Amino acid sequence: MNIEMIEAAAERLKGHALRTPLLSSPFLDEIAGRRVFVKPECLQHTGSFKFRGGWSAVSALSPEARAQGVIAYSSGNHAQGVAQAARAHGTPCVILMPADAPRVKIANTRALGAEVVLYDRATGDRDAIGAALAEDRGLTLIKPFDEPQVIAGQGTTGLEIAEQAAEAGVTEAEVLVPCGGGGLTSGIALALEAKAPGLRVRTVEPEGFDDVKRSLASGRIERNTRLSGSLCDAIVTPSPGQITFPILARLCGPGLAVSEDQALAAMAAAFARLHVVIEPGGAVALAAALYHPGEIAGDAVIVVASGGNVDAEIYRKALERFATG
């Protein structure tokens, strides 16, 4: 992985991915005790940053591989990103999804033309199932985070953050990123290392599923003991990747973890103050900025809101949480 791959992905994404803005609100600044800038990738195509990696990976394939088809496994956001990219390229697409993924994500993936295959997250081995399907059908497997072209696509978010932070006069800040397997986080970290070295990336995860935080602390890859049971489904993974973890270990500061209640409160705050919809996993970085100010350094913090694909009942719960204080 290198900055040249990220810049090449940015060229392929021109005219296809949205350049999401950098939002702010004095109300959020007051809660956090510093300036808060929010990068709303929930406004990206398919509702998350995953479109960037999906397009990068599909567009990098040979014409022969695209014609044969692709397969991906995902709780929903990577699924939708790959499915939309595949449809735009006329590429057959199979998506392996956990049966407990939010219904809206399963429905949206099917609506994008992908064949959805469901599995039990607690008992099934998605890597083994995906590899078997890929071999049986001659499909190219596009991994959700431990894949260079996917990381390169996600890293284009970091290129935009570097430009937008400079425009806002921010040269030193911590950049909080919701982290599952580390594709988005490592891509952003590589981009900022090259383009804005004064911006330091921090990973954010839900409590009880903080494998990356623990891995950064121990210096080796740690695993989650549970793979289900979190509202933050979008960023629940077994462990950081073999490609992503060395990048995270080299470039990121100590990891952060927030509670589900804090993620819900951040979702409500984003609705009230920024008028954007964020899913629980996508809201953990904002939750850290707002409710863990003592663990963050500097006068400004940049937050990535990574996705907005949330079921109505969960979003209603978040708004009720805000109304009741």
MIMIRO-639062 format. One record per residue (C-alpha): residue number from 1; residue in one letter; x, y, z. Coordinates in steps of 0.05 Angstrom, whole numbers. Example, Ala and Ser with C-alpha at 12.3 -4.5 7.8 and 13.67 -1.06 7.14 Angstrom:
   num   residu     east    north       up
     1        A      246      -90      156
     2        S      273      -21      143
END
This chain:
   num   residu     east    north       up
     1        M        0        0        0
     2        N       24       70      -17
     3        I       -1      140      -33
     4        E        6      127     -108
     5        M      -47       73     -105
     6        I      -94      120      -68
     7        E      -83      175     -118
     8        A      -95      127     -175
     9        A     -160      105     -142
    10        A     -180      178     -136
    11        E     -172      186     -211
    12        R     -217      126     -225
    13        L     -268      153     -175
    14        K     -272      222     -208
    15        G     -343      235     -232
    16        H     -369      174     -194
    17        A     -358      185     -119
    18        L     -384      246      -82
    19        R     -335      295      -49
    20        T     -370      297       18
    21        P     -365      363       57
    22        L     -334      378      124
    23        L     -390      400      170
    24        S     -389      438      236
    25        S     -437      463      289
    26        P     -425      510      348
    27        F     -471      465      389
    28        L     -426      405      378
    29        D     -364      448      393
    30        E     -395      467      460
    31        I     -407      394      479
    32        A     -337      373      459
    33        G     -300      433      486
    34        R     -263      442      420
    35        R     -278      453      347
    36        V     -310      391      316
    37        F     -309      378      241
    38        V     -351      321      214
    39        K     -338      286      148
    40        P     -407      256      131
    41        E     -392      195       88
    42        C     -464      176      105
    43        L     -480      222       47
    44        Q     -437      181       -1
    45        H     -469      137      -55
    46        T     -502       76      -22
    47        G     -500      112       44
    48        S     -428       99       65
    49        F     -354      106       48
    50        K     -355       34       23
    51        F     -375       57      -47
    52        R     -305       86      -55
    53        G     -271       19      -42
    54        G     -322      -20      -83
    55        W     -313       24     -144
    56        S     -237       25     -136
    57        A     -234      -51     -133
    58        V     -283      -66     -190
    59        S     -254      -13     -236
    60        A     -184      -41     -225
    61        L     -203     -110     -251
    62        S     -186     -134     -320
    63        P     -245     -135     -370
    64        E     -244     -211     -368
    65        A     -249     -213     -291
    66        R     -305     -162     -291
    67        A     -344     -203     -342
    68        Q     -337     -265     -299
    69        G     -364     -231     -237
    70        V     -347     -212     -166
    71        I     -364     -235      -96
    72        A     -360     -197      -30
    73        Y     -379     -210       42
    74        S     -408     -156       85
    75        S     -460     -137      138
    76        G     -486      -88       87
    77        N     -446      -26       71
    78        H     -389      -61       33
    79        A     -443     -103        1
    80        Q     -480      -42      -26
    81        G     -416       -8      -49
    82        V     -392      -68      -88
    83        A     -462      -82     -115
    84        Q     -471      -12     -143
    85        A     -401      -11     -173
    86        A     -413      -79     -204
    87        R     -479      -58     -233
    88        A     -448        4     -264
    89        H     -394      -39     -296
    90        G     -443      -93     -319
    91        T     -410     -143     -273
    92        P     -447     -202     -241
    93        C     -445     -196     -166
    94        V     -456     -244     -108
    95        I     -458     -217      -36
    96        L     -450     -260       26
    97        M     -486     -227       85
    98        P     -499     -246      158
    99        A     -572     -265      169
   100        D     -577     -214      226
   101        A     -554     -155      183
   102        P     -603      -96      184
   103        R     -662     -110      138
   104        V     -652      -44      102
   105        K     -582      -65       82
   106        I     -604     -134       56
   107        A     -661     -103       17
   108        N     -618      -48      -12
   109        T     -564      -97      -34
   110        R     -616     -139      -71
   111        A     -646      -76     -101
   112        L     -578      -60     -131
   113        G     -581     -125     -170
   114        A     -536     -169     -128
   115        E     -550     -242     -110
   116        V     -551     -244      -33
   117        V     -529     -307        3
   118        L     -543     -306       79
   119        Y     -502     -341      133
   120        D     -502     -346      210
   121        R     -452     -295      236
   122        A     -442     -333      302
   123        T     -430     -402      273
   124        G     -410     -392      200
   125        D     -340     -377      174
   126        R     -352     -323      123
   127        D     -281     -327       95
   128        A     -289     -401       81
   129        I     -359     -394       52
   130        G     -338     -335        8
   131        A     -275     -371      -16
   132        A     -316     -433      -35
   133        L     -368     -393      -73
   134        A     -313     -355     -110
   135        E     -278     -419     -131
   136        D     -342     -454     -152
   137        R     -366     -397     -196
   138        G     -301     -367     -219
   139        L     -314     -301     -183
   140        T     -264     -250     -160
   141        L     -268     -241      -84
   142        I     -268     -168      -62
   143        K     -252     -169       12
   144        P     -285     -116       56
   145        F     -221      -87       84
   146        D     -159     -130       75
   147        E     -154     -116        1
   148        P     -105      -65      -29
   149        Q     -152      -34      -80
   150        V     -207      -28      -29
   151        I     -160        6       20
   152        A     -137       52      -37
   153        G     -209       72      -51
   154        Q     -225       86       22
   155        G     -161      126       26
   156        T     -190      178      -21
   157        T     -231      200       40
   158        G     -165      220       71
   159        L     -144      260       10
   160        E     -207      301       17
   161        I     -198      310       92
   162        A     -127      336       80
   163        E     -153      388       30
   164        Q     -214      408       70
   165        A     -176      414      136
   166        A     -126      460      102
   167        E     -183      502       75
   168        A     -211      507      146
   169        G     -142      528      173
   170        V     -133      463      212
   171        T      -62      436      207
   172        E      -59      396      271
   173        A     -115      353      297
   174        E     -135      282      314
   175        V     -178      248      262
   176        L     -227      198      293
   177        V     -249      141      247
   178        P     -299       85      261
   179        C     -259       22      254
   180        G     -278      -50      239
   181        G     -224      -87      200
   182        G     -186      -23      187
   183        G     -194      -11      112
   184        L     -221       60      119
   185        T     -175       77      177
   186        S     -111       52      145
   187        G     -128       85       79
   188        I     -141      152      112
   189        A      -78      145      154
   190        L      -35      132       92
   191        A      -66      192       56
   192        L      -55      238      115
   193        E       16      215      125
   194        A       31      239       55
   195        K      -13      300       50
   196        A      -26      326      121
   197        P       24      297      171
   198        G       -2      342      227
   199        L      -68      303      227
   200        R      -63      239      269
   201        V     -113      183      261
   202        R     -147      149      320
   203        T     -191       87      315
   204        V     -259       84      349
   205        E     -299       21      364
   206        P     -359       -1      406
   207        E     -344      -26      476
   208        G     -340     -102      478
   209        F     -318     -105      405
   210        D     -253      -65      411
   211        D     -205     -114      379
   212        V     -166      -58      344
   213        K     -158      -18      408
   214        R     -131      -79      443
   215        S      -87      -97      384
   216        L      -56      -28      383
   217        A      -43      -33      458
   218        S      -11     -103      455
   219        G       25      -95      389
   220        R       -5     -159      360
   221        I      -71     -176      327
   222        E     -125     -190      379
   223        R     -193     -221      365
   224        N     -263     -206      390
   225        T     -294     -262      431
   226        R     -363     -245      403
   227        L     -382     -229      331
   228        S     -455     -209      341
   229        G     -499     -172      390
   230        S     -478     -100      376
   231        L     -520      -44      347
   232        C     -455      -23      313
   233        D     -459      -81      264
   234        A     -423      -43      209
   235        I     -357      -44      246
   236        V     -360     -111      282
   237        T     -305     -156      253
   238        P     -265     -213      283
   239        S     -199     -176      283
   240        P     -159     -124      244
   241        G     -131     -147      177
   242        Q      -62     -174      160
   243        I      -53     -116      112
   244        T      -87      -62      153
   245        F      -59      -75      223
   246        P       14      -59      207
   247        I       -9        7      178
   248        L      -52       22      239
   249        A        4        3      286
   250        R       52       50      251
   251        L        8      110      239
   252        C      -49      111      290
   253        G      -52      135      361
   254        P      -84       95      418
   255        G     -153       67      402
   256        L     -218       92      432
   257        A     -282       55      451
   258        V     -352       82      464
   259        S     -416       53      492
   260        E     -478       38      450
   261        D     -516       92      489
   262        Q     -462      143      469
   263        A     -467      121      396
   264        L     -542      131      399
   265        A     -535      199      431
   266        A     -485      219      377
   267        M     -535      197      324
   268        A     -588      242      355
   269        A     -539      300      361
   270        A     -520      293      287
   271        F     -594      295      269
   272        A     -609      356      312
   273        R     -546      397      297
   274        L     -523      374      228
   275        H     -587      347      198
   276        V     -553      282      176
   277        V     -572      210      190
   278        I     -516      166      217
   279        E     -520       91      235
   280        P     -494       67      302
   281        G     -427       41      276
   282        G     -418      104      235
   283        A     -431      148      296
   284        V     -378      120      344
   285        A     -325      171      323
   286        L     -372      229      336
   287        A     -391      197      402
   288        A     -317      195      422
   289        A     -308      268      403
   290        L     -369      290      443
   291        Y     -367      244      504
   292        H     -294      226      512
   293        P     -262      296      506
   294        G     -209      280      558
   295        E     -179      225      514
   296        I     -169      272      455
   297        A     -115      324      445
   298        G     -116      391      411
   299        D     -163      450      398
   300        A     -198      415      340
   301        V     -219      345      323
   302        I     -241      316      256
   303        V     -293      261      257
   304        V     -312      212      201
   305        A     -386      193      201
   306        S     -376      130      160
   307        G     -447      108      144
   308        G     -521      123      149
   309        N     -556       57      133
   310        V     -598       47      196
   311        D     -664       11      207
   312        A     -722       56      227
   313        E     -732       26      296
   314        I     -659       36      315
   315        Y     -660      108      291
   316        R     -725      120      329
   317        K     -689       93      392
   318        A     -633      143      380
   319        L     -680      202      374
   320        E     -718      180      436
   321        R     -651      178      472
   322        F     -638      250      452
   323        A     -708      273      472
   324        T     -701      243      541
   325        G     -631      272      551
END
